[in-house]
Amino acid sequence: MKILIIEDEYYAAKRLVSMVKVALPEAEVLEVLDSVEESKNWFYSHNEPDLIFMDIQLADGLSFKIFEEIKFSCPVIFVTAFDEYAIDAFKLNSIDYLLKPVEIDKLEAAIRKFRKVHSQSSIKNINWQELGLSLYANKGKFKKRFLIKIGNAYQYLSIEDVALLYSEDGISFALDLNGKRFVVDSTLDKISESLDPALFFRISRKHIVNISEIRKIHPFLNSRLKLEINQNSDQELLVSREKVKNFKSWLEG
C-alpha cells in the first residue's frame, strides 16, 4: 500500500509518518511534500498512491488548489489545525477530516473508512462529492448539550443556549445567553470537533463563537477582527489574521 503525505510542518509530518506506520504497518510512505506547487509537480511525474494524507493550509496556499489542476481518483484523509474547511474537504476525495494534534484512535478509524472505500472494485468511478457529503452527514452528529457539574449536582446546558466557548488557564468554559459561565469538562479541540460548523466558528485557539450571538464586528490591528457579542464578557474576542477570510465566508453562509 503506497501512501503520500502532503504536510508543510516538519514535526507534524514526522509524527504523522510514525503514526501511519503503526496504524498501517504494510504501508510504504512514498514521499512527504510541503507545498501546492511541489504536489502538482509530483503528480505529473508519478503514478497515484493508494491514499493521501493532506494538510489544508500549506506554505503557498490551500491544498484545495491541487484539485483545480490535478485529477486523481485515490482517497484523501485531510489533516489540519482548522475545522472550518470540513464541508469543502468532503466535497473532494475526502474520506475523513482529522484535526491536529491527531489522535491515534481517530487515525485508525479514518483508516478503517479508507479500507472500506479501497475494497470497492470501481474506485475510479466513485462519486466523491456524493460519498463525501454522506460521510460528512454521518460525521455530523453534532453535540446537542453539555453536562455541567454545579457543586454536588449536575445539570445540562443546551447547545443553542451557548453564546461563547473559551479556554482560560487550561480550563474550558461555556458562556450562556444570560452571561453566566460554566466549566466544561473537555478541551476546546474536542469541543470544536463536535459542534455544528454552520452555527459555531473557532475564531482563535482560545475562542469559539455562536453566529447568532455576534452583535458587532470591528477591524482591528494586524488585519484581525474584533467581535462584540450580546453577552457581557471579559474576553477579548479577536479573529486571528489567518482565519479572517474563512470567518467572513462563514458569515455569508
N, C-alpha and C positions, 0 to 999 in steps of 0.2 A: 504494500500500500504506500503510495507516494503522496507526501504532504508538502505544501508550500506555505510559508509563513510570511505575511506582509505586515511589518511592525517597525516603527521608527525609533522606539525607545529600547536602548540596548539591554537594560536589565529586565524589562518586561519580556522582550524577545527570548532572552536566555532562560528565564523562568518558564515561559510557555513551551519552549523546546523540551525542557526537562519533564514538564507535566505530560506533554504529548507522548513522550517515550514511556512513561509509566502507564498511561491510560491506553496507549496503542503500541504495545511492545514490538509488534510486527512492522510498524511504520518506518519509512525512510524519509527523513526531512531533507528535501531536495535543496532548499536554499531559504535564506532569510533576506527579504527585500525591504527597503526602508522608504520608498517614495513611489508616487504615482508614475513618474516617467520611467523609473527603473523597472517597475512592474510591467508596464506596457511593453517595454523592450524585451523583457524576459519572455512574455507570451508569444512574441513574434518569432522567437528562435527556439522554443521548446514545446514539447507536447504537454497537453493539460495534465495536471496532477489529479489524484483521486479526490482530494479535499484541500480547501484553502482555509487557513486561519487568517483573518484580515482585520487590522485596526482600521478605524474610520478616519480619524484625523491624522494625516501624515504631514511630513515637513513641507511638502509642496501642494497641499490641498486635501480635499476629502477623497477617500479611496473610491467613492461612487463614480468619480471621473473615469476610472479604469473601464467601467462597464459601458461608458459612452463610446469608446473606441474599440474595445476588445469584446468579442462574443465568445463565451465559453459555456460549457454545459455542466461543469463539475460544481458540486455544492460548496457553500461558504458558511463558516461559522465566524460571525463578526465578534471581535473582542475590543471593547472600548471603555473609556472612562466616562462617557457621556450617554445618558439614557434617552435623550430626546430624538435620536435618529432611528428608533426601533421600527416604526411603521415604514420608513423609507427602505430600511435594510430588508425587511421581509417582502418587499415588492421585487427584490432582486433574487439572486440564487441562494438566499439565506435559509438555513435550516435551524439556526439558533442565533442568539444575541446575548453575549456574556459581558457583564460589567467587571471592570478591574477593581480591586485585585481578584483575579479568577480563583474560584474555589474548586478543588479537585472533584467534589461530588457533582457540581454543576457542569464541569467539563466532561465528566463521564456520562452524564445524562445527555449532553449535546452529541456525544459520540454515538450513543445508542440511537438517537434520531438519525444520525448520518448512516449508520449501518442499515437502518430500515429503508432509507431512501436509496442507498447504494445497492441494495439487494434487488431493486427493480430492474428488469431486463432492458427497459427502454428509457434509460435515464436522460438521453438526449432529447426525448420527446416530452419531458415533464413541463407542464405549465407552471413556471416558477412563481409567477405572481399569485396564481390561484392557490398553490401549495403554501406559499409563504404567508399569505393572509389568513389561511386556515390555521397554520401553526401559530400565527400571532394571536388569533382569536382564542385558541386553546391556552396559550401562554397568558392571555389577558384576563384571567380570573382575578380581577383586581380586589384589593383589600376593601372591606366594607366597614370595618370598625377596629378600634384599638381596645384592648383590655387594660384598664387603668387601675392601679392599686392606690387606695387612699386610706392611710392608717392600716387597720387590720381588715379592711373590706375592699371589695372590687366593684368597679362599675365599668360600663363600656362607653366609648366615645365614637359616635358615628362619623365616618369619613367626610360626609357632607357638612359636618359641623366643625371641621378643622380649617382654620384660616392660614396657618403657618406651621411648618415643622422646622426645627433648627437644633443645632448641637452647641453645647457650651460646656467647657471643661470636661469633655469626654462623655457628657450625658445628653441624651436626646429628649427634646420637649415638643409637645403639641400645644399650640395656642388655639383656643376655641373661639367661637363667634362672639362670646361675651368678654373676650380679653383675658380669660383665665388660662393658666398654663398647667400642663400635666406632664409628668415624667413618662416617657415611652421606653419600654424595655426592648430596645433594638437599636441598631446603628442606622444612620441616615442612608448608607449604601443599601442595606437590606430593605429599608422602608421604601426607598426610591424605586426599587425593582417591583414593588407590589402595588404601586399607585397607578391609576388611570392617567396616561400621559396627555390625554385631552383636557384633563382638569388640573393637573399639578405639573409644575416645572421646577427643576432644580437649578436655581439661578447661580449658585456657588457651592463650594464644598460644604458650607455650613447652613444653607437655607433652601427650603422647598416651599413654594407659594401656591396657593389656590387661586386660579384665574378669576373666580367670582369675587375675591376679596381685594383685588388690586384697585386702589382708588385713583392714584396719580402716578405718572412716570416722568422722571426728570432726567435730562442729560447730566452727566457727572464727569469728573476728572478721568483722564486717560481712556476716553471713548467708552466709558461704562455708563450704566443707567442706575438711577436711584429710585426705589419704589416707595410709595406710601400705601398702606393697607387700611382697611376700615377699622381695625382694632388698634388700641394703643399698645405700643411695644417699644422696649428699649433697644431693639435690634436695628442695626443699620443694614438695610436691605439693598445690596448692590449687585446688579447683574454683571458678572465678570466679563471682561472685554471679549474673550473668545466665545462667549455664549450669546452676545448681544444679537447677532444676526439670526440665530436659531430661535431666540426668545421672541423677536419680532415676528418671525414666521409662525411661531406657535400662537401668538396673539391673534394673528389673522386667520388661524384655523387651517 
